[in-house]
Amino acid sequence: MPLDPLVKAFLDRAAAIPRPKDWDVPPVITRQSFAAMLGLTAPRDVAVGKVDNFTIPGPGGDIRARSYAPVAASGPMPGLIYFHGGGFVAGSLESHDGLCRLLASEGGLKVIAVDYRLAPEHVFPAALDDALASVQWIEANATALGLDAGRLAVGGDSAGAMLAAIVTQLLRDKGGVKLAFQLLMFPNTQIGGDTSSLNEFAVGYFLERRAIEYFHSLYLPADTDRNSPKVSPLRARDFTSLPPAYVMLAGYDPLHDEGLAYAEKLRGAGVKVTIADYADMVHCFIYLQTVLPQAHDAISRAARAVREALDAA
């Protein structure tokens, strides 16, 4: 299927604006550019019932978090714990505020965004440690947060989806917290692997292979085992007894094939999986809410899928 014309026009306009590549500038500039882009393209003026900022005690200090309750929320609610994308280097509560509002509004559920530590200041396993500690703390404090502890999902986009996938594996192995669902949007599931999509869409499709590799070099210490499931969840040996999943993919995404492979591993282990593969889209096109009508529809479908799964839990 050809690349969507609106996506192509957006990419052509972006390419015509001279700007340095992520690997040519300090991470602080990458973060500013990422935030500026989402400030222009992310959903705006999404009505929610209540927004609360709070902190979660973490292994490296307090972790910032933000909860979003939908309009007319009442009683203990189903909840989605959300980890933002940004290659483990960029992204924040602020950059993903609009998306989290939209997920809460469209799904009729409470969303809790977690602001995990970023590289290169905090390398692996800092982000994962924060993600795991956050889920455990949120589940333990569900009542105070207005959540139903029996109806919790975890999710994210890109690097955040990788964290969500790893957390579900770790919690299954540890026992205790039982997640009911996972929302994996454009997940990075292996580091250092090689796929057809990674090669075919290496340049010119919103996310570039060299940027992926650069972000990974900042995130992982040189001696890290990239085949560890704590780094690359696709490398896990056991995919049984994991929560049902909604996996969103894009046909022109370098990460497409590894995301699809992860969904197929889950399905092969008997896990219920819904694959939403947008063949004419690029990585994280959900960011482009002011550019693409499909972006809103994709988030709306995903949010409703989470709510339906949690209602059935």
C-alpha positions in Angstrom: 0.0 0.0 0.0 1.4 3.5 -0.8 2.3 5.9 1.9 -0.7 8.0 2.9 -0.7 11.3 1.0 -1.1 13.4 4.1 1.8 11.6 5.8 4.0 12.1 2.7 3.2 15.8 2.5 4.1 16.2 6.2 7.4 14.3 5.7 8.2 16.4 2.6 7.6 19.6 4.5 9.6 18.5 7.4 12.5 17.4 5.1 12.5 20.9 3.5 13.3 22.5 6.8 17.0 22.4 7.6 17.7 21.0 11.0 20.4 18.9 12.6 20.0 15.1 13.1 19.5 13.8 16.6 22.9 12.2 16.6 24.6 15.5 15.8 23.2 17.5 18.8 23.2 17.1 22.6 20.2 15.2 24.1 18.8 18.4 25.6 18.3 19.7 22.0 16.6 16.4 21.0 14.3 16.7 23.9 13.4 20.3 23.0 12.8 19.4 19.4 10.6 16.4 20.3 8.6 18.5 22.7 8.2 21.3 20.1 7.0 18.9 17.5 4.4 17.4 19.8 3.4 20.9 20.9 2.4 21.5 17.3 0.9 18.1 16.4 -0.4 16.5 19.5 -4.2 16.7 20.4 -5.3 19.9 22.0 -8.2 21.0 24.2 -9.2 17.5 25.2 -11.7 17.7 28.0 -11.1 15.5 31.0 -12.7 15.5 34.4 -9.6 16.0 36.6 -5.8 16.0 36.3 -3.6 15.4 39.3 0.2 15.6 39.6 1.9 13.4 42.2 5.1 11.5 42.9 5.9 7.8 43.3 8.8 6.6 45.5 11.3 5.0 43.2 14.7 3.3 43.3 16.5 6.5 42.2 14.3 9.0 44.0 10.7 10.3 43.5 9.2 9.6 40.1 6.8 12.2 38.7 3.4 11.0 37.6 0.2 12.5 36.4 -3.3 11.0 36.5 -6.2 11.8 34.1 -9.7 11.0 35.0 -12.4 11.2 32.4 -15.4 13.5 32.6 -18.0 12.2 35.1 -15.7 9.6 36.5 -17.0 7.9 39.6 -16.1 5.0 41.9 -13.0 2.9 41.5 -12.1 3.0 37.8 -10.3 0.8 35.4 -6.8 2.3 34.8 -4.0 2.5 32.2 -0.5 3.0 33.4 1.3 4.7 30.5 5.0 5.1 29.6 5.8 7.7 26.9 8.0 7.2 23.9 11.1 9.1 22.9 13.8 6.5 22.5 14.6 6.4 26.3 16.2 9.9 25.7 13.3 12.2 25.1 9.7 12.5 26.1 8.0 13.6 29.4 4.7 14.1 31.1 4.3 17.4 29.2 5.1 16.0 25.7 2.5 13.3 26.0 -0.1 15.2 28.0 -2.5 15.6 25.0 -2.3 11.9 24.1 -2.9 10.8 27.7 -5.9 13.1 27.9 -7.3 11.6 24.7 -6.8 8.0 25.9 -8.7 8.9 29.1 -11.5 10.7 27.3 -12.0 8.2 24.5 -11.6 5.1 26.7 -13.6 6.4 29.7 -10.7 5.2 32.0 -8.2 6.7 34.3 -4.7 7.1 32.8 -1.6 7.5 34.9 1.4 8.7 33.0 4.8 7.9 34.5 7.9 10.1 34.0 10.7 7.5 34.2 14.3 8.5 34.2 16.0 9.2 30.8 19.4 8.4 29.2 22.1 9.4 29.0 22.0 10.8 32.5 20.4 7.6 33.7 21.3 4.5 31.7 19.7 1.0 31.7 18.2 -0.3 33.9 17.0 3.1 35.4 14.0 3.5 33.1 12.9 -0.1 33.6 13.4 0.1 37.4 11.2 3.2 37.5 8.5 1.6 35.3 8.4 -1.6 37.4 8.4 0.3 40.8 5.6 2.6 39.5 3.3 -0.2 38.5 3.8 -2.0 41.8 3.2 1.2 43.8 0.2 2.2 41.8 -1.4 -1.3 42.3 -0.7 -1.1 46.0 -2.2 2.3 46.3 -5.0 1.8 43.8 -7.8 2.7 46.2 -6.3 6.0 47.1 -5.8 6.8 43.4 -9.4 5.9 42.6 -8.5 2.8 40.7 -9.8 -0.7 40.6 -6.7 -2.8 41.3 -8.2 -5.8 39.5 -8.6 -3.8 36.3 -5.2 -2.3 35.5 -3.5 -2.2 32.1 0.0 -1.1 31.2 0.9 0.6 27.9 3.0 2.9 26.0 4.4 3.9 22.6 7.7 3.0 21.1 10.3 2.9 23.9 7.4 3.2 26.4 5.8 0.2 24.8 9.0 -1.8 25.2 9.0 -0.9 28.9 5.3 -2.0 29.1 6.1 -5.3 27.5 9.1 -6.0 29.8 7.1 -5.0 32.9 4.4 -7.5 32.0 6.9 -10.3 31.7 8.7 -9.4 35.0 5.4 -9.1 36.9 4.2 -12.5 35.6 7.5 -14.0 36.9 7.5 -12.2 40.2 3.8 -12.8 41.0 1.8 -10.3 43.1 0.6 -7.6 40.7 -1.7 -9.1 38.0 -2.1 -6.9 35.0 -5.3 -7.4 33.0 -4.1 -5.9 29.6 -1.2 -4.4 27.7 -1.3 -1.7 25.1 1.8 -1.8 22.9 1.9 0.9 20.2 4.8 0.7 17.8 6.9 -1.3 20.2 10.6 -1.6 20.1 11.0 -5.2 21.1 14.6 -6.1 20.3 17.8 -4.0 20.4 20.6 -4.9 18.0 18.3 -7.1 15.8 17.9 -6.9 12.0 14.6 -7.0 10.1 13.3 -6.2 6.7 11.5 -3.1 7.9 14.5 -1.8 9.8 16.4 -1.9 6.5 13.7 -0.9 4.1 12.5 2.2 6.1 15.9 3.1 7.5 15.8 6.7 6.1 13.0 9.2 5.3 10.1 7.8 7.3 9.8 9.9 10.4 12.0 7.5 12.6 15.4 6.7 11.1 17.5 3.6 11.8 20.5 5.7 12.7 18.5 7.6 15.3 17.3 4.3 16.8 20.9 3.0 17.1 22.1 6.3 18.5 19.4 6.3 21.2 20.2 2.8 22.1 23.9 3.7 22.4 22.9 6.4 25.0 20.5 4.1 26.8 22.7 0.9 27.2 26.1 0.6 28.8 28.6 -0.9 26.4 28.7 -4.3 28.3 24.9 -4.8 28.3 23.6 -8.1 27.1 21.2 -7.0 24.3 19.7 -10.4 24.2 18.5 -10.2 27.8 14.7 -10.1 28.0 15.1 -7.1 30.2 16.6 -5.3 27.2 14.8 -7.0 24.3 11.5 -8.6 25.3 11.3 -10.4 22.0 14.2 -12.6 23.3 12.2 -14.0 26.2 11.8 -17.8 26.2 8.3 -17.9 27.7 5.3 -15.9 26.5 2.6 -17.8 28.2 0.3 -16.4 30.9 0.9 -12.8 29.8 -2.1 -10.4 29.7 -4.0 -9.9 26.5 -2.6 -7.3 24.2 -3.5 -4.6 21.6 -0.5 -4.1 19.3 -0.5 -1.1 17.1 1.8 -1.1 14.1 2.6 1.0 11.0 3.6 -0.3 7.6 6.3 2.2 7.0 7.9 1.9 10.5 11.4 0.6 10.9 10.1 -1.2 14.0 7.2 -2.8 12.2 8.6 -6.3 11.9 9.8 -6.7 15.4 6.5 -5.4 16.8 4.7 -7.9 14.6 7.0 -10.7 15.7 6.3 -9.9 19.3 2.5 -10.0 18.7 3.0 -13.4 17.0 5.0 -14.7 19.9 2.2 -13.8 22.2 -0.4 -15.3 20.0 1.6 -18.5 19.6 1.7 -18.8 23.4 -2.1 -18.6 23.6 -2.3 -15.0 24.6 -5.3 -13.1 23.1 -3.9 -10.4 20.7 -5.4 -7.7 18.6 -3.1 -6.4 15.9 -4.0 -3.0 14.5 -1.6 -2.7 11.5 -1.9 0.7 9.7 -0.3 -0.2 6.4 0.0 3.3 5.0 1.4 5.0 8.1 4.7 5.8 9.8 6.1 5.2 13.3 4.0 6.8 16.0 1.7 8.6 13.6 -0.6 9.0 16.6 1.6 12.0 17.5 0.2 13.8 14.3 -3.2 14.5 15.7 -3.4 18.0 14.0 -2.2 16.5 10.7 -4.0 13.2 10.3 -7.6 12.3 10.9 -6.5 8.7 11.2 -4.4 9.6 14.2 -7.4 10.4 16.3 -9.3 7.4 15.1 -6.3 5.1 15.9 -6.1 6.4 19.5 -9.8 6.2 20.0 -9.9 2.6 18.8 -7.0 1.7 21.1 -8.5 3.4 24.1 -11.9 1.7 23.6 -10.1 -1.7 23.3 -8.4 -1.1 26.6 -11.6 -0.2 28.3 -13.5 -3.2 26.8 -10.7 -5.6 28.0 -10.7 -4.1 31.5 -14.5 -4.3 31.7 -14.2 -8.0 30.9 -11.4 -8.6 33.4 
